[in-house]
Amino acid sequence: MQSNSTAEAGKPLLEVRGIQKIYKVDAGEVEAVRNLTFDLRPGELVCLVGPSGSGKTTLLKIIAGLMAPTSGEVLLEGTRITEPPKDMAVVFQEYGRSLFPWMTVRANVELPLKTAGTPKAERTRLVDDALAAVGLDHVPTSYPWQLSGGMQQRVAIARAVAYQPKVLLMDEPFAAVDAQTRADLEDLVRHIWEKLGVTILFVTHDIDESVYLGERVVVLSSSPTVVQEDIVIDLPEDRDQLTTRSLPRFVELRNHVYEQIQLAKRNAGKQGAAAADGAGVPRSAVPGADTGGESVART
Ligand SMILES: Nc1ncnc2c1ncn2[C@@H]1O[C@H](COP(=O)(O)OP(=O)(O)OP(=O)(O)O)[C@@H](O)[C@H]1O
């Protein structure tokens, strides 16, 4: 795995530059995203949070090359993205719709490699490794509908991992599973990230999840969206559901993110002047914050 310091020293792998998205609707136009600028360095795990409707899915579609921005650009290793890049994989929330029910687990994981023309022997090795990495090497011949929701999402993650992307985009991947499974899958993502050194952009509604997983948390404003804050998560790299979430620093950071989301909601419709000036938002390190009270942690 690349350590934080290595990632910090490298050039950006993914650059999001001044992204604006205006949707045309019957009544005219909707400016969903106004001006988004941030980057991911090689090996970073960055979480993206924002109020509902702040444009997280819009942004991911643009980064994945599935939709063109109205203005601005996304660069992967310096090359502008104009179509789905081959070095990128996406894991969506709706695993049920992203897996083919008539294909076995193995066939689902193997499919993108087949499409890419990867030779058979290499495919077999990559699929075996990916299934082992997500703890599913005992069910290769099962069908997705025979598995629990959490296991199906593991299949989707294995498929993305086997493809060996440079960038893995995850769009609220655990929103549809129960809390215990969610915790297990969060640890799986950290484990895969540490083992493979893949660069991950993880979109979530869950503030605690963003702080637990991320090396940085990028907070979006309400729509029309800008980056409201880019926060360094200075928790120890070895994370554990019990120990990490009990740390006073974890509580400070999640409270800070929570306050930022509340601020974004209050500012809805009256963009904060400082955030909306179009400049890149500097990364902020949260000083010791007050840890009072709030227990709700979803956007
Ligand atoms: N195809 C579309 N046509 C018109 N407006 C759209 C379209 N897709 C999204 N929007 C609008 O753009 C804004 C951002 O939507 P988007 O789904 O990207 O936000 P989000 O942060 O992913 O939302 P959520 O957190 O609820 O999933 C919203 O105001 C939404 O209504």
The ligand as an ORCA input file, in Angstrom:
! r2SCAN-3c Opt
* xyz 0 1
  N     -31.272     13.820    -15.385
  C     -31.531     14.894    -14.621
  N     -32.296     15.893    -15.093
  C     -32.549     16.989    -14.354
  N     -32.074     17.200    -13.110
  C     -31.298     16.216    -12.577
  C     -30.984     15.022    -13.305
  N     -30.195     14.244    -12.525
  C     -30.021     14.921    -11.372
  N     -30.680     16.105    -11.403
  C     -30.686     17.122    -10.340
  O     -29.335     17.449    -10.055
  C     -29.150     17.613     -8.667
  C     -28.082     16.634     -8.192
  O     -28.572     15.296     -8.304
  P     -27.685     14.018     -7.940
  O     -28.561     12.814     -8.078
  O     -26.427     14.048     -8.698
  O     -27.368     14.313     -6.400
  P     -26.923     13.291     -5.247
  O     -26.055     14.072     -4.331
  O     -26.336     12.056     -5.848
  O     -28.324     12.952     -4.595
  P     -28.666     11.851     -3.473
  O     -27.754     12.115     -2.333
  O     -30.099     12.131     -3.136
  O     -28.451     10.505     -4.118
  C     -30.499     17.388     -8.012
  O     -31.098     18.651     -7.839
  C     -31.257     16.587     -9.043
  O     -32.637     16.821     -8.958
*
